[in-house]
Amino acid sequence: MTAKINLILFILMISSMSCKAQQTNGSSSDVISITSKLIGAWVSEDDANWTIEFTTDGKCYWHYTNDDTDTHDFSVSTSSPQCGYDVRTNVTEDFYLRLIDQSDASESCYEILGVNEDSLSLSTISLTVKNYLFNKQ
């Protein structure tokens, strides 16, 4: 009897560990749709000197007037975790933007709160949450 209980506990433990693997929602066509909406230049609503530009080759350029341009590789996904933080994956509206800085390989992650032909809304995924709103240039 004890052996059966131990076996059941072992199976439950293994099952729970495999559930920690990357969780996803949405389809690849949803991710492609969101990614295509990002393509173009966006101007910060809070600071007109700050522009971000997404290109079809997976690059994101952060321009700030009279400053160097930061170049990132970008990707959109629906998976958890993002930048080490568990994020929601249980609804089809959850999309996440991941940027990798080409100069030092640092990661930044954002929840895409909304994107359309006119505006882009992002929220940082970190201990300090900050929201950003951009308008299409």
N, C-alpha and C positions, 0 to 999 in steps of 0.2 A: 504494500500500500504506500509506504514512504517513497519507494522508487518511482511510482506513478505520479505522486505529487511533485517530486523533484523534476521529473520529466516535463510535466505540465508547466511548472514554473520556468524551466529552461526554455521551452518553446515560446512562452509569453514574453520572456526577456528578449529573445532573438527577434520576435515579431515587433516589439516596441522599438528596438534599435533600427530595424529596417524602415520604420515609419519616419525616422529622423532624416532620411534621405531627402533630396531636393523635392519639394512639392510644387506642383504647377497647376494652373488652371488655364482656360482659354485655349484657342487653337493657334497654330502657326500662322494662319491667314489673318487672325486678329492682330498678332504681333507685327506682321508685315504691313497691315493697314495703319497701325499707330506709327510705325517707323516711317512710312511714306509721308504721313502728315507732318512729321518733324522736319523733313527736308526743307532747307531754306534758312534765311536769316531772321533772327528774332531780337527785338530791342526791349531792354528791361523797362517796365513801366515806372520803376522807382528811380532809375538812373539812365538817362538817354545816352550816356557815354559807354554803356556796357551792351555789347551785342554778342550773341552766340549764333553760330552758323553750323548747321548739320548738313553734311554732304552725302551723296549716294554711295560713296566708297567707305562709309563707316567712320568718318572723321568728324570731330566736333571742334570748332575753333572758338575760343573765348577771346574776343577783342575788347580792349578798353582803350579809349582815346589816350594817345601819348604814352602808351605802355606796350610792352611786348605781348605778342599773341601766344596764348597757351593752346597747345594742340593735344587733343584727347582722341582715343578710340572710343566709340560708343556702341552700346547694344541695348536693345529693349527686350525684356522678358517678363514672364508672369510667375517666376519661381521664388522660392524662399530657401535659404536666407539671401539677403542682399547686404553686402558689406559687413557680414558678420551678425546682422540683426534679423531675427525672425520677422517676417512680414505676412500680411493677410494674403491668402491665395484661394479663398473660398467663393469668390464671386468673379464674374467675367469682366468686370470693369477695373480690375487691379492690374496695372502695368507699371513696370519699373525701368528706370533709365540708369545704366551703369556707365560711368566714365572712367577711363584709365589714362592718366597723364603720361604722355610719351616721354617727358623729361625725367621722371623719377618713378614711374609705374605705380604711383599712388592711386587709390580708388576713391571715387565719390559716387554715392547712390542717391537717387531721388524717386519718389513716387510721382507718377504722372497723374495729376489730379484731373487734367483735361487738356485736350488739344483739338483744335479745329483749324479752318483756313485763316482765322484772324488772331487767335490767342493760344498761348501755352501757359499752363499753370503747373508748377513743380513744388514739391515739398521735400526737404532734406530727410534722409534716413540716417539719423544719428541721435545722440543724447540731447542735442539742442536742435529742435525742429524749427525750421524757417521756411516760409513760403515765398515763392517768386512768381511774378506774373510778367509775361512777355507778350508783345504785340508783333505780328508779322510785319516785316519790313517791306 
